[in-house]
Amino acid sequence: MEAKKKSRIYVEMLGGFSLYIGDKQLDLGNNNKANFLKLTEIVLLRGLGGISKRDLIDGIFGHKSLLDENNSLNNLLHQARTQLKKAGMPGKKIIDGKRGIYAPEY
C-alpha cells in the first residue's frame, strides 16, 4: 500500500496574503474579508498545536462587542472552510476544532 504524501502549506504575509500548497498558489478570490484572513493566518501559523477558542475569538474580533461570540466564530469558520475548500485546500474540515482547540487539519 502506498503511503499518502502530505503537501507543505506555505503562507506569505508580507505585502499581502497568499497561501500555497506545495508549488500551487491557492486562489482565495478578490473578496477576502479581514476576519477570514485573520482566522486563516492565526490557525495556520499556530500549527498543529492549535489555539484555544477564547484566544481565537480575541485574535479575530479583538475587543468588539458581539451579541453571540460562539455564533460569530462558527459562521466565520463555516465561511473560511468553504472558501478554502473552493480554493483547493486539501482536507475534509480544513480547520479542525476539538475540545475547544482549533488547528489545521493536516
Secondary structure, DSSP 8 states (H G I E B T S, - for coil): --------EEEE-TTS-EEEETTEE----S---HHHHHHHHHHHHHGGG-EEHHHHHHHHHTT---S-HHHHHHHHHHHHHHHHHHHT--SSSSEEEETTEEEE--
